[in-house]
């Protein structure tokens, strides 16, 4: 009898993680309707953990529950992307500022070392690997800021950012190298205890990233 609550909790957590993975991978497309029955059969669980996962993911901003119609994968617009970007400027700028005040952590240094190796003149650019280390760098920067509330807000925003980026191809090698250099500029400012420079470096990095993404989403007008 003591095992039932644990099993229910595992079903809830694993179902949430599995459904979120499907959304962020694009396997369930934006605008697509969700079926509780189909999902419960797919995951091999009852409808209760599926219903709880849907409710949580709606709170995360990934799903939209429309009364009398159903639940749909949220379609994020260019305006949504701009709002996410503005929120990231605030959160990540403060995280960088605090991290520079409190010092670089071993995890942040490890990410910087990996990025520095990727930036070597003769190193082949692995776009996917660089993007993965880049996300780890941002996570480590928030950990170095040592502010749990800031980290919680970032996690929610990062999930929405992942859904928005489904519509955008990976960076090309040239932009990837630029992004690596931008991350290293952030790290150097943090490691050297320059909070204002660290904040500015984060803003520069995020602004450059937004411009690249907008060019992909919003075609240029003909001359």
C-alpha positions as CSV (number, residue, x, y, z in Angstrom):
1,X,0.0,0.0,0.0
2,X,2.9,2.4,0.5
3,X,4.0,2.0,-3.1
4,X,0.9,3.5,-4.7
5,X,1.7,7.3,-4.1
6,X,5.2,6.7,-5.4
7,X,3.9,5.0,-8.5
8,X,1.4,7.8,-9.1
9,X,4.1,10.4,-8.7
10,X,6.4,8.6,-11.1
11,X,3.6,8.3,-13.7
12,X,2.9,12.0,-13.4
13,X,6.6,13.1,-13.6
14,X,7.5,10.7,-16.5
15,X,4.3,11.6,-18.4
16,X,5.1,15.3,-18.1
17,X,8.7,14.8,-19.2
18,X,7.7,12.6,-22.1
19,X,4.9,14.9,-23.4
20,X,7.2,18.0,-23.1
21,X,9.8,16.2,-25.1
22,X,7.3,15.5,-27.9
23,X,6.3,19.1,-27.9
24,X,9.8,20.5,-28.0
25,X,11.0,18.1,-30.6
26,X,8.2,19.1,-32.9
27,X,6.8,15.5,-33.1
28,X,3.5,17.1,-32.0
29,X,3.2,20.1,-34.2
30,X,2.1,23.6,-33.2
31,X,-1.7,23.9,-33.5
32,X,-2.2,20.2,-33.3
33,X,-5.0,19.0,-31.0
34,X,-4.1,16.6,-28.1
35,X,-6.2,13.5,-27.2
36,X,-6.0,12.4,-23.5
37,X,-7.0,8.8,-24.6
38,X,-4.4,8.6,-27.3
39,X,-1.6,9.9,-25.0
40,X,-2.5,7.6,-22.2
41,X,-2.3,4.7,-24.6
42,X,0.9,5.9,-26.0
43,X,2.6,6.3,-22.6
44,X,0.9,3.3,-21.0
45,X,-0.6,5.2,-18.1
46,X,-4.1,6.2,-17.0
47,X,-5.7,9.5,-18.1
48,X,-5.0,11.1,-14.7
49,X,-1.2,11.7,-15.1
50,X,-1.9,12.8,-18.8
51,X,-4.5,15.3,-17.6
52,X,-2.0,16.6,-14.9
53,X,0.8,16.8,-17.5
54,X,-1.4,18.8,-19.9
55,X,-2.4,21.2,-17.1
56,X,1.2,21.8,-16.1
57,X,2.4,22.3,-19.7
58,X,-0.5,24.8,-20.2
59,X,0.9,26.7,-17.2
60,X,4.4,26.4,-18.8
61,X,3.0,28.2,-21.9
62,X,3.3,25.2,-24.2
63,X,-0.3,24.2,-24.5
64,X,-3.5,26.1,-24.9
65,X,-6.7,24.8,-23.4
66,X,-9.8,26.1,-25.3
67,X,-13.1,25.5,-23.5
68,X,-15.5,23.4,-25.5
69,X,-12.9,22.8,-28.2
70,X,-9.9,20.9,-26.7
71,X,-6.2,21.3,-26.0
72,X,-3.8,22.4,-28.6
73,X,-0.1,22.9,-28.9
74,X,0.5,26.6,-28.7
75,X,1.6,28.4,-31.8
76,X,4.1,31.1,-30.8
77,X,4.3,34.2,-33.1
78,X,7.1,36.6,-33.9
79,X,5.5,38.8,-31.2
80,X,5.8,36.0,-28.7
81,X,9.5,35.5,-29.6
82,X,10.2,39.2,-29.0
83,X,8.5,39.1,-25.6
84,X,10.5,36.0,-24.7
85,X,13.6,37.8,-25.8
86,X,12.8,40.9,-23.7
87,X,12.3,38.7,-20.7
88,X,15.5,36.9,-21.3
89,X,17.4,40.2,-21.5
90,X,16.1,41.0,-18.0
91,X,16.7,37.6,-16.4
92,X,20.0,36.7,-18.0
93,X,21.4,40.2,-17.7
94,X,20.8,40.0,-14.0
95,X,22.1,36.5,-13.7
96,X,25.4,37.5,-15.4
97,X,25.7,40.6,-13.2
98,X,25.2,38.4,-10.0
99,X,27.5,35.7,-11.3
100,X,30.3,38.3,-11.8
101,X,29.7,39.5,-8.2
102,X,29.8,36.0,-6.8
103,X,32.4,34.4,-9.0
104,X,32.6,31.8,-11.7
105,X,31.8,28.2,-10.6
106,X,33.6,25.1,-11.7
107,X,30.6,24.2,-13.9
108,X,30.8,27.5,-15.7
109,X,34.5,27.2,-16.2
110,X,34.1,23.8,-17.7
111,X,31.6,25.1,-20.2
112,X,33.9,27.9,-21.1
113,X,36.8,25.4,-21.6
114,X,34.7,23.3,-23.9
115,X,33.6,26.4,-25.9
116,X,37.2,27.6,-26.1
117,X,38.3,24.3,-27.6
118,X,35.5,24.6,-30.2
119,X,36.8,28.1,-31.0
120,X,40.3,26.9,-31.9
121,X,41.3,28.0,-35.4
122,X,41.5,24.5,-36.8
123,X,38.6,23.0,-34.9
124,X,35.7,21.8,-36.9
125,X,32.4,23.5,-35.9
126,X,29.9,21.0,-34.7
127,X,26.7,23.2,-34.6
128,X,24.6,20.8,-32.5
129,X,27.3,20.3,-30.0
130,X,28.0,24.0,-29.7
131,X,24.4,24.7,-29.2
132,X,24.1,22.1,-26.4
133,X,27.2,23.5,-24.6
134,X,25.7,27.0,-25.0
135,X,22.5,26.0,-23.2
136,X,24.6,24.4,-20.5
137,X,26.6,27.6,-20.2
138,X,23.4,29.6,-19.6
139,X,22.3,27.1,-17.0
140,X,25.7,27.2,-15.3
141,X,25.6,31.0,-15.3
142,X,22.2,31.0,-13.5
143,X,23.6,28.5,-11.0
144,X,26.6,30.8,-10.4
145,X,24.2,33.7,-9.8
146,X,23.0,31.7,-6.8
147,X,19.4,33.0,-6.9
148,X,16.8,30.2,-6.9
149,X,13.9,32.4,-7.9
150,X,15.7,33.7,-10.8
151,X,16.6,30.2,-11.9
152,X,13.0,29.1,-11.6
153,X,11.8,32.0,-13.9
154,X,14.5,31.1,-16.4
155,X,13.5,27.5,-16.6
156,X,9.9,28.4,-17.5
157,X,11.1,30.9,-20.1
158,X,13.5,28.4,-21.6
159,X,10.8,25.9,-22.2
160,X,8.8,28.5,-24.1
161,X,11.9,29.5,-26.0
162,X,12.4,25.9,-27.1
163,X,8.9,25.8,-28.6
164,X,9.5,29.1,-30.4
165,X,12.8,27.8,-31.9
166,X,11.1,24.8,-33.5
167,X,10.4,27.1,-36.5
168,X,14.0,28.2,-36.8
169,X,16.8,26.2,-38.4
170,X,20.1,25.6,-36.5
171,X,22.7,28.3,-36.8
172,X,25.2,27.9,-39.6
173,X,28.9,27.4,-38.7
174,X,29.7,31.2,-39.1
175,X,27.0,32.3,-36.6
176,X,27.9,29.4,-34.3
177,X,31.5,30.6,-34.1
178,X,30.2,34.1,-33.3
179,X,28.0,32.7,-30.6
180,X,30.9,30.8,-29.1
181,X,32.9,34.0,-28.9
182,X,30.0,35.9,-27.4
183,X,29.7,33.2,-24.6
184,X,33.4,33.5,-23.9
185,X,33.2,37.3,-23.6
186,X,30.4,36.7,-21.0
187,X,32.6,34.2,-19.2
188,X,35.6,36.5,-19.2
189,X,33.6,39.3,-17.7
190,X,32.2,37.0,-15.0
191,X,35.5,35.4,-14.2
192,X,37.2,38.8,-13.9
193,X,34.5,40.2,-11.6
194,X,33.2,42.9,-14.1
195,X,29.4,42.7,-13.5
196,X,28.4,45.6,-15.8
197,X,30.5,44.2,-18.6
198,X,29.0,40.7,-18.1
199,X,25.5,42.1,-18.2
200,X,26.3,44.0,-21.4
201,X,27.9,41.0,-23.0
202,X,24.8,38.9,-22.4
203,X,22.6,41.6,-23.9
204,X,24.8,41.8,-27.0
205,X,24.7,38.0,-27.4
206,X,20.9,37.8,-27.0
207,X,20.3,40.8,-29.4
208,X,22.6,39.2,-32.0
209,X,20.7,35.9,-31.7
210,X,17.3,37.6,-32.0
211,X,18.3,39.4,-35.2
212,X,19.4,36.2,-36.8
213,X,16.2,34.5,-35.8
214,X,14.0,37.3,-37.1
215,X,15.7,37.2,-40.5
216,X,14.6,33.6,-40.7
217,X,11.1,34.2,-39.6
218,X,10.4,37.5,-41.3
219,X,11.6,37.5,-44.9
220,X,13.1,40.8,-46.2
221,X,10.9,43.0,-48.3
222,X,11.9,43.1,-52.0
223,X,14.0,46.2,-52.9
